[in-house]
Amino acid sequence: MHPDTMRLIDRWVGIPLCFFASFWPLKKAQADSNSTLATNIPPPDTIVFILIAEIGVLVVAYPAIKETRKQHPKSRACFITASAGLQTLELMGFEKEDIFGWKPNRLKAF
């Protein structure tokens, strides 16, 4: 995928998505402060990281991945990445069965 296309997707989809997702901690804090609103949400069974841009994204996202695995040690971490990221994730110590390759030039196959 062309880098300019990725930038457009990030600008028009990623930024608004992050904006609305940033309200989640506020809602959670409100729920925690009022015991009648608090719910016992179980930890997720599977956490999926979508890292389809470049290998550099894997390196930058690694601290977030590590923190997520620390907070949810029993959850399975899966990755969707471009074919170049497969070896990088294996070198980082993730199991091959949890890594799914994707070819950016085949959007229909995705």
KAHU-V692951 format. One record per pair of residues at least 4 apart in sequence whose C-alpha atoms are under 7 Angstrom apart, sorted by the first residue. I is the first residue (numbers start at 1). J is the second residue. Records with the same first field share a line. If there is no record, write none. Layout:
I = J, J
This chain:
1 = 5, 104, 105
2 = 6
3 = 7
4 = 8
5 = 9
6 = 10
7 = 11
8 = 12
9 = 13, 14
10 = 14, 15
11 = 15
12 = 16
13 = 17
14 = 18
15 = 19
16 = 20
17 = 21
18 = 22
23 = 27
24 = 28
25 = 29
26 = 30
27 = 31
28 = 32
29 = 33
30 = 34
31 = 35, 37, 38
32 = 38
34 = 38
43 = 72
44 = 75
45 = 75, 76
46 = 75, 76, 77
47 = 75, 76, 77, 78
48 = 77, 78, 79
49 = 78, 79, 80
50 = 79, 80, 81
51 = 57, 58, 80, 81
52 = 80, 81, 82
53 = 57
55 = 59, 84, 85
56 = 60
57 = 61
58 = 62
61 = 65
62 = 66
63 = 67
64 = 68
65 = 69
66 = 70
67 = 71
68 = 72
69 = 73
77 = 98
78 = 98, 99
79 = 98, 99, 100
80 = 99, 100, 101, 102
81 = 85, 86, 100, 101, 102
82 = 101, 102, 103, 104
83 = 101, 102, 103
85 = 89
86 = 90, 99, 101
87 = 91
88 = 92
89 = 93, 94
90 = 94, 95, 96
106 = 110
